[in-house]
């Protein structure tokens, strides 16, 4: 059984305090009706209270600031500040005083001391003061380790430590979603839309100072979080950027591959790095916090060797009347293809044209556009299916069903555009 050694009296005293801004004083009103026994006594006391606001005594508003009474909450992304004071409580001069402050997390130990040089001597009733700052970048338990070493007048070397444990909480819940947009005829590659859902999971409102996306070198980004009103760019969230507790906002960004990468790779494949979100906010009396997410990654859609996309298709067509669509075929492989187009009718959609048509050779990363004609024999929402592309070199067939949907109406119904 281990026995703790007896506590040794030291000549120096160590005090550690967290530095935070004060909070607004809230008054708890006590009122009663005039016909009650106290009469107007409670109201008069509130009017005479210097901490209340004149004319709004019963609204719990205060004109004073109050110092924090406890350690308070520390959130990820905020700056932890602490005041460290070493005081000589003895009546003798102490020499070679060294104060060291380390912050221990679950993954690392950081030295926060402003100076690692020892103080030559400290006279009675004198102190050594230091202020440390650290931007919190990890969630979980943090331990502030303060160590003091010194030498007495008799030449005895003394040493002691104190530990201060606190928890770092998560201020925001950030979720991301990716949406792939089909490219048009003039685009080299597809655009990617990123939706970022940010929720305030603290107990106090936040002022969202900045929410931006820092793209990787492969992409350029356009923010879609504002609208143009009377020639002025206005935020979609209004003039006030406050995010109340447990509220969520959606931020939208459009990313487009840069020309040099698109031309080099044709279509970006595999896992690509999109970028990272940079979020800056303020709480209470202006305390600033900042979070940067890790690099967001996106799995590029797999199109196989041959990609078929629609360039033009009507939303509504008339029953048993031909309509036209425009398809774009892109060679996503690294070899030249010799393609043959085949068209198969379904129960509702019928192709008008020659099946088995030769499309010719299609080189890697090249595209061609086809104008096709169809006819529907059934009303309602119908699916366009039945296209087949065959590579005569490898004798490989690529099937394309449920390419798109069209609304088929009776020709007697007038369709308004």
C-alpha positions in Angstrom: 0.0 0.0 0.0 1.4 3.3 -1.1 1.5 6.0 1.6 1.5 9.7 0.5 4.4 11.7 1.9 3.6 14.4 4.4 2.8 17.8 2.8 5.8 20.1 2.9 5.4 23.9 3.6 6.8 26.1 0.9 8.0 29.6 1.0 6.2 30.5 -2.2 2.4 30.4 -3.0 1.0 29.7 -6.4 -2.3 31.1 -7.7 -3.8 30.4 -11.1 -6.9 32.2 -12.4 -8.7 32.0 -15.7 -9.0 35.4 -17.5 -12.5 35.9 -19.0 -14.6 38.9 -19.7 -17.4 39.9 -17.3 -21.0 39.2 -18.0 -24.1 41.5 -17.7 -25.7 41.6 -14.3 -29.2 40.2 -14.2 -31.6 41.4 -11.5 -34.3 39.1 -10.2 -37.4 41.3 -9.6 -39.7 40.8 -6.7 -43.1 42.5 -7.2 -46.6 42.4 -5.8 -49.9 44.1 -6.4 -50.6 47.5 -4.9 -53.5 46.0 -2.7 -51.0 43.5 -1.1 -49.5 44.2 2.2 -46.1 45.5 1.0 -47.9 48.0 -1.3 -45.4 49.9 -3.4 -42.4 48.9 -1.3 -40.9 46.3 -3.6 -41.3 48.6 -6.7 -39.7 51.5 -4.9 -36.8 49.2 -3.8 -36.2 48.2 -7.5 -36.3 51.8 -8.6 -33.7 52.7 -6.0 -31.5 49.8 -7.0 -28.5 51.2 -8.9 -28.1 47.9 -10.9 -31.4 48.2 -12.6 -32.3 50.1 -15.8 -34.6 53.1 -15.2 -38.1 52.4 -16.6 -37.4 48.7 -17.1 -36.8 47.5 -13.5 -39.0 44.3 -13.9 -37.3 43.1 -17.1 -34.2 41.6 -15.4 -32.0 44.0 -17.3 -28.9 45.3 -15.6 -26.6 48.3 -16.1 -23.7 46.6 -14.3 -21.1 44.0 -15.1 -20.3 41.0 -12.9 -17.1 39.1 -12.6 -17.3 35.4 -13.3 -17.9 33.3 -10.2 -16.7 30.0 -11.6 -14.3 28.6 -14.2 -17.0 28.6 -16.9 -17.2 26.7 -20.2 -14.4 26.5 -22.7 -15.3 25.7 -26.3 -13.2 24.3 -29.1 -11.7 27.2 -31.2 -11.7 29.7 -28.4 -8.6 31.1 -26.7 -7.8 30.0 -23.2 -6.2 32.7 -21.1 -4.9 32.3 -17.6 -3.1 34.5 -15.0 -0.3 32.8 -13.0 1.0 34.5 -9.9 3.8 33.3 -7.6 4.0 35.2 -4.3 6.7 35.1 -1.7 4.9 34.5 1.6 8.0 34.2 3.7 10.3 36.7 5.3 13.4 35.6 3.4 14.8 36.2 -0.1 14.2 33.3 -2.4 16.6 32.7 -5.4 16.5 31.0 -8.8 12.7 30.9 -9.2 11.5 29.1 -12.3 7.8 29.0 -13.2 6.7 26.6 -15.9 3.2 26.0 -17.3 2.3 23.0 -19.5 -1.0 22.0 -21.0 -1.6 18.3 -21.2 -4.2 17.0 -23.6 -5.0 13.5 -24.7 -2.5 13.6 -27.5 0.2 16.1 -26.6 1.9 18.3 -24.0 2.4 22.0 -24.8 4.7 24.4 -23.1 2.8 27.7 -22.5 5.3 29.6 -20.4 6.1 33.0 -21.7 9.7 32.7 -20.5 11.8 29.7 -19.5 14.5 31.8 -17.8 14.8 31.7 -14.0 14.3 34.8 -11.9 17.4 35.6 -9.9 15.7 36.4 -6.6 12.3 37.3 -5.1 12.1 39.4 -2.0 9.4 39.0 0.7 5.8 40.1 -0.3 6.9 40.3 -3.9 5.4 38.2 -6.8 6.1 37.0 -10.3 3.2 37.4 -12.7 2.6 35.8 -16.1 -0.3 35.6 -18.5 -0.6 32.6 -20.9 -2.7 32.2 -24.0 -3.6 29.1 -26.0 -6.0 28.6 -28.8 -7.9 25.3 -27.9 -7.8 22.9 -30.8 -8.8 19.6 -29.1 -12.0 18.4 -27.5 -12.0 16.6 -24.1 -10.0 16.8 -20.9 -7.2 19.3 -20.5 -4.9 19.6 -17.6 -2.9 22.7 -16.8 0.3 21.7 -15.0 2.0 24.6 -13.2 5.5 23.8 -11.7 7.6 26.0 -9.5 11.2 25.5 -8.5 13.4 27.7 -6.3 16.3 27.8 -3.9 16.1 28.9 -0.3 18.7 31.1 1.5 20.1 27.9 3.0 20.8 26.5 -0.5 18.0 23.9 -0.4 16.3 23.3 -3.8 12.6 23.2 -3.6 10.0 22.1 -6.1 6.2 21.7 -6.2 3.4 21.4 -8.8 -0.3 22.1 -9.1 -2.8 20.6 -11.5 -5.9 22.3 -12.9 -8.3 20.2 -15.0 -11.0 21.5 -17.3 -13.1 20.2 -20.1 -13.2 21.6 -23.7 -16.6 21.3 -25.2 -17.8 21.3 -28.8 -19.5 24.6 -29.8 -20.8 23.8 -33.3 -22.1 20.7 -35.0 -21.0 20.8 -38.7 -22.4 18.5 -41.3 -21.6 18.6 -45.0 -23.4 17.2 -48.1 -22.2 17.1 -51.7 -24.4 17.4 -54.8 -23.1 16.7 -58.3 -24.5 18.9 -61.1 -24.5 17.8 -64.7 -22.3 19.9 -67.0 -23.7 21.7 -70.0 -22.4 21.7 -73.6 -19.7 24.3 -72.9 -18.4 22.8 -69.6 -15.4 20.6 -69.4 -16.3 18.9 -66.1 -19.2 19.0 -63.7 -19.7 21.4 -60.9 -20.0 20.3 -57.3 -22.3 21.9 -54.7 -21.4 21.8 -51.1 -24.1 22.3 -48.4 -22.7 23.0 -44.9 -25.2 22.7 -42.0 -23.9 24.6 -38.9 -25.7 24.2 -35.6 -25.1 26.2 -32.4 -25.0 23.6 -29.6 -24.0 26.0 -26.9 -26.3 27.7 -24.4 -25.8 31.3 -25.7 -26.3 33.0 -29.0 -23.4 33.4 -31.5 -22.6 36.2 -33.9 -21.5 34.4 -37.1 -18.7 36.7 -38.3 -17.5 34.5 -41.2 -18.3 31.2 -42.7 -16.2 30.6 -45.8 -14.8 27.7 -47.8 -11.1 27.6 -48.6 -10.9 25.4 -51.7 -8.1 23.1 -52.6 -5.8 24.0 -55.6 -8.0 21.9 -57.9 -11.2 24.0 -57.4 -12.5 27.5 -57.5 -15.4 28.4 -55.3 -18.4 30.7 -55.5 -20.4 31.5 -52.4 -24.2 31.2 -52.8 -25.2 32.8 -49.5 -26.3 36.2 -50.7 -28.8 37.7 -53.1 -28.7 40.9 -55.2 -31.3 43.4 -54.2 -31.4 46.8 -55.9 -27.8 46.4 -57.0 -26.6 45.6 -53.4 -25.4 42.2 -52.2 -27.5 41.1 -49.2 -27.1 38.0 -47.1 -29.8 35.4 -47.3 -29.9 35.3 -43.5 -30.8 39.0 -43.2 -29.0 41.9 -41.6 -28.5 40.1 -38.2 -26.1 37.2 -38.3 -27.0 35.8 -34.8 -27.3 32.1 -34.4 -29.5 31.2 -31.4 -28.8 28.1 -29.3 -29.7 24.9 -31.1 -30.5 26.8 -34.3 -29.1 25.5 -37.6 -28.1 27.3 -40.8 -27.4 26.0 -44.3 -24.5 27.5 -46.3 -24.2 26.7 -50.0 -21.0 26.8 -52.1 -20.4 26.0 -55.8 -17.1 24.4 -56.7 -15.8 24.2 -60.2 -12.6 22.3 -61.3 -9.9 24.7 -62.5 -9.3 24.7 -66.2 -5.7 23.3 -66.0 -6.9 20.3 -64.0 -10.0 19.7 -66.1 -8.1 19.8 -69.4 -5.3 17.5 -67.9 -7.6 14.9 -66.5 -10.7 15.3 -68.7 -13.0 14.3 -65.9 -11.7 14.3 -62.3 -12.0 10.7 -60.9 -11.6 9.0 -57.6 -11.4 10.8 -54.2 -10.6 14.5 -54.5 -9.9 17.0 -51.8 -12.5 19.8 -51.9 -11.1 22.2 -49.3 -12.0 23.1 -45.7 -14.5 25.3 -43.9 -13.3 28.4 -41.9 -15.8 29.5 -39.3 -15.4 32.6 -37.1 -17.9 33.6 -34.4 -18.2 35.9 -31.3 -20.1 35.2 -28.1 -21.2 37.2 -25.0 -19.1 40.4 -24.9 -17.0 39.8 -28.0 -15.0 36.7 -27.2 -13.9 35.3 -30.6 -13.8 31.7 -31.6 -12.5 30.1 -34.7 -12.8 26.6 -36.2 -11.3 25.1 -39.3 -12.6 21.7 -40.4 -10.3 19.0 -41.7 -10.0 18.7 -45.5 -13.3 17.7 -47.0 -13.1 14.9 -49.4 -15.5 13.9 -52.2 -15.8 10.8 -54.2 -16.2 11.8 -57.8 -19.1 10.0 -59.5 -18.1 7.0 -61.4 -19.2 7.1 -65.1 -17.5 4.0 -66.3 -15.8 4.0 -69.6 -18.6 5.9 -71.4 -20.7 8.7 -70.0 -24.1 9.6 -71.3 -25.6 12.9 -70.3 -28.6 14.9 -71.4 -28.0 18.4 -72.9 -31.7 19.2 -73.7 -35.0 17.6 -73.1 -38.6 19.1 -72.9 -40.4 18.9 -69.5 -43.8 18.2 -71.1 -44.6 16.5 -74.4 -47.9 15.7 -76.2 -49.2 12.2 -76.5 -48.3 10.4 -79.7 -46.4 13.4 -81.0 -42.6 13.2 -81.7 -40.3 15.2 -79.4 -36.5 15.7 -79.5 -33.7 15.3 -77.0 -30.0 16.0 -77.2 -27.5 13.5 -75.7 -23.8 14.0 -75.0 -21.5 11.0 -75.1 -18.1 11.3 -73.5 -15.2 8.8 -73.6 -14.0 8.5 -70.0 -11.5 5.8 -70.7 -7.9 6.0 -71.8 -8.4 4.3 -75.2 -10.1 5.2 -78.5 -13.6 3.7 -79.0 -15.6 2.8 -82.1 -19.2 3.1 -80.9 -22.5 1.8 -82.4 -25.8 3.3 -81.2 -28.7 0.9 -80.7 -32.3 1.9 -79.6 -34.8 -0.4 -78.0 -38.5 0.6 -77.5 -40.3 0.2 -74.2 -44.0 -0.2 -73.4 -44.5 3.6 -73.4 -41.4 5.2 -75.1 -40.7 4.5 -78.8 -37.5 5.7 -80.6 -37.8 7.2 -84.1 -34.8 6.6 -86.2 -32.3 4.0 -87.3 -31.0 1.6 -84.7 -27.4 0.2 -85.1 -26.1 3.5 -86.4 -22.3 3.9 -86.5 -21.0 6.8 -84.4 -17.4 6.5 -85.5 -14.3 6.7 -83.4 -14.2 8.6 -80.1 -10.9 9.5 -78.7 -10.2 9.6 -74.9 -11.7 12.6 -73.1 -13.6 13.6 -76.3 -17.4 14.1 -76.6 -20.0 14.1 -79.3 -23.6 15.3 -79.3 -26.6 13.4 -80.7 -30.1 14.7 -81.6 -32.6 11.9 -81.1 -36.4 11.7 -81.7 -38.9 9.9 -79.5 -42.6 9.3 -79.2 -44.7 8.3 -76.2 -47.9 6.2 -76.5 -48.9 6.4 -72.8 -49.8 9.5 -70.7 -48.3 10.4 -67.4 -44.7 10.6 -66.2 -42.7 8.3 -68.4 -39.0 7.2 -68.2 -36.7 7.5 -71.1 -34.9 4.2 -71.5 -33.6 1.7 -74.0 -30.3 3.2 -75.3 -27.3 0.9 -75.9 -23.7 1.8 -76.9 -21.5 -0.9 -78.2 -17.7 -0.6 -78.5 -16.8 -2.7 -81.6 -13.1 -2.9 -80.5 -13.8 -4.8 -77.3 -17.3 -6.0 -78.2 -18.5 -4.4 -75.0 -22.1 -3.0 -74.6 -23.1 -0.2 -72.3 -26.7 0.0 -71.3 -28.5 3.3 -70.3 -32.0 3.1 -68.8 -34.0 5.7 -66.8 -32.0 8.4 -68.4 -34.6 11.0 -67.7 -38.4 11.5 -67.2 -40.9 13.5 -69.2 -44.5 14.4 -68.5 -46.8 13.1 -71.3 -50.2 14.9 -71.7 -53.0 14.6 -74.1 -52.7 16.7 -77.2 -56.1 18.2 -76.5 -54.7 19.9 -73.4 -53.1 23.2 -73.9 -49.7 23.3 -72.2 -48.6 26.7 -70.9 -44.9 27.3 -70.7 
